[in-house]
Amino acid sequence: MAQQVFPGRFIASPERADVTVFLIGMRANRWWQLGRVMRTASKMPPMLRHLATHEDAGMLGAHSWFGRTTILLSYWESPEHLQRFAADRDAPHLQPWRDFMRTLQGSGSVGVWHETYQVPVTDLEAVYVDMPMFGLAAATAHAPVGPGTKTARQRLGR
């Protein structure tokens, strides 16, 4: 499905003080152990469906890329929202994580990773040129570059 491309320069313009950026993924270390790889990969779609239907969970938006190493880039209201989702017994994360740690950790078959960043909006710059709605702009607010936002220096520290 084609996405609408917005010609010109645009910025992300979040109306919040901070943004939590969460990167998570997995790596098929032993790709020939396809069953283990697919079993691990199959746990993410239910999590994303849950987050898409539970706005109160706090995920603002996400993008993903697939390959031997997968990456999910997501934006959250706060680290507390992310941690609450991860520990929620009724959400589709905690049990799959426990199962992974019990059955696959240390096997070398599948690696998982994540990184979390708490970013003050005054310390970030996000610019998009001739792009569809993407990244932080898709998760928060998308605005054309205008007076006071024409340069990276102007965008940082706003």
C-alpha positions as CSV (number, residue, x, y, z in Angstrom):
1,M,0.0,0.0,0.0
2,A,1.4,3.4,-1.1
3,Q,1.8,6.0,1.6
4,Q,1.2,9.7,0.8
5,V,4.5,11.5,0.4
6,F,4.6,15.0,1.8
7,P,6.7,17.2,-0.6
8,G,9.0,19.6,1.1
9,R,10.6,19.7,4.6
10,F,8.7,18.8,7.7
11,I,9.5,18.4,11.4
12,A,8.3,16.4,14.3
13,S,6.6,18.8,16.6
14,P,5.6,16.9,19.8
15,E,3.5,18.7,22.3
16,R,5.1,17.2,25.3
17,A,8.2,17.8,27.5
18,D,9.8,14.4,26.9
19,V,9.6,11.4,24.5
20,T,10.7,7.9,25.4
21,V,12.3,6.1,22.4
22,F,12.4,2.4,22.7
23,L,14.3,0.2,20.2
24,I,13.8,-3.6,20.4
25,G,14.6,-6.5,18.2
26,M,15.9,-10.0,17.8
27,R,18.6,-11.7,15.8
28,A,18.5,-15.1,14.3
29,N,21.9,-16.3,15.4
30,R,21.3,-19.8,14.2
31,W,18.9,-19.1,11.3
32,W,18.7,-22.8,10.4
33,Q,16.9,-23.3,13.7
34,L,13.8,-21.8,12.0
35,G,11.3,-23.1,14.6
36,R,13.0,-21.3,17.5
37,V,13.4,-18.1,15.4
38,M,9.8,-18.1,14.2
39,R,8.5,-19.0,17.7
40,T,10.3,-15.9,19.1
41,A,9.3,-13.6,16.2
42,S,5.6,-14.6,16.5
43,K,5.3,-13.1,19.9
44,M,5.7,-9.5,18.7
45,P,2.5,-9.1,16.6
46,P,0.1,-9.8,19.5
47,M,2.0,-7.2,21.6
48,L,1.7,-4.6,18.8
49,R,-2.1,-5.4,18.4
50,H,-2.6,-5.0,22.1
51,L,-0.7,-1.7,22.2
52,A,-2.7,-0.4,19.1
53,T,-6.0,-1.1,20.9
54,H,-5.0,0.1,24.4
55,E,-4.0,3.7,24.0
56,D,-3.7,4.0,27.8
57,A,-0.7,1.7,27.5
58,G,1.3,4.7,26.3
59,M,2.8,3.7,23.0
60,L,2.6,6.7,20.6
61,G,3.7,4.9,17.4
62,A,6.1,2.4,15.9
63,H,7.9,1.3,12.8
64,S,9.6,-2.1,12.2
65,W,12.2,-3.6,9.9
66,F,12.7,-7.3,9.2
67,G,15.8,-9.3,8.4
68,R,18.2,-11.5,10.2
69,T,18.2,-8.8,12.8
70,T,14.8,-7.2,13.3
71,I,14.2,-3.8,14.7
72,L,11.1,-2.2,16.1
73,L,11.4,1.6,16.7
74,S,8.7,2.9,19.1
75,Y,7.8,6.1,20.8
76,W,6.2,6.1,24.3
77,E,4.6,8.7,26.6
78,S,7.1,7.8,29.3
79,P,9.5,5.1,30.6
80,E,6.8,4.3,33.3
81,H,4.3,3.5,30.5
82,L,6.8,1.2,28.9
83,Q,7.8,-0.5,32.2
84,R,4.1,-0.9,33.2
85,F,3.4,-2.7,29.9
86,A,6.4,-4.9,30.2
87,A,5.3,-6.0,33.7
88,D,1.6,-6.2,33.1
89,R,0.4,-9.8,33.7
90,D,-2.7,-9.2,31.5
91,A,-0.7,-7.8,28.5
92,P,1.0,-10.1,26.0
93,H,4.6,-9.4,27.0
94,L,5.4,-10.8,30.4
95,Q,4.7,-14.5,29.8
96,P,6.4,-14.7,26.4
97,W,9.5,-13.0,28.0
98,R,9.5,-15.4,30.9
99,D,9.1,-18.3,28.4
100,F,12.0,-17.0,26.3
101,M,14.3,-16.7,29.3
102,R,13.3,-20.2,30.5
103,T,13.7,-22.0,27.2
104,L,16.0,-20.1,24.9
105,Q,18.3,-17.9,27.0
106,G,21.8,-19.2,26.7
107,S,21.0,-21.5,23.7
108,G,22.6,-19.1,21.3
109,S,19.8,-19.7,18.8
110,V,18.0,-16.3,19.0
111,G,19.3,-13.1,20.5
112,V,17.0,-10.3,21.8
113,W,17.9,-6.8,22.6
114,H,16.4,-3.4,23.5
115,E,17.5,0.1,24.2
116,T,15.5,2.8,25.9
117,Y,16.1,6.6,25.7
118,Q,14.3,9.3,27.6
119,V,14.7,12.4,25.4
120,P,13.7,15.9,26.4
121,V,12.0,17.5,23.4
122,T,14.3,20.5,23.6
123,D,17.2,18.1,22.9
124,L,15.9,16.4,19.8
125,E,15.6,17.3,16.2
126,A,13.6,15.4,13.6
127,V,13.4,16.5,10.0
128,Y,11.7,14.7,7.1
129,V,12.2,15.7,3.4
130,D,9.8,14.3,0.8
131,M,8.8,11.5,3.1
132,P,5.5,9.9,4.1
133,M,4.4,10.3,7.7
134,F,7.3,8.7,9.6
135,G,9.1,8.4,12.9
136,L,8.4,10.8,15.7
137,A,6.3,13.0,13.4
138,A,3.9,10.1,12.7
139,A,3.8,9.3,16.4
140,T,3.2,12.9,17.6
141,A,2.7,15.8,15.3
142,H,3.9,16.6,11.8
143,A,4.5,20.2,10.8
144,P,6.1,22.0,7.9
145,V,9.4,23.7,8.4
146,G,8.7,27.4,9.0
147,P,10.0,30.5,10.6
148,G,12.1,29.6,13.6
149,T,12.6,26.0,12.4
150,K,14.5,26.3,9.2
151,T,17.9,25.2,10.6
152,A,18.9,22.3,12.9
153,R,20.2,24.9,15.4
154,Q,16.8,26.6,15.5
155,R,15.0,23.3,15.9
156,L,17.2,22.1,18.7
157,G,16.5,23.8,22.0
158,R,13.0,25.0,21.0
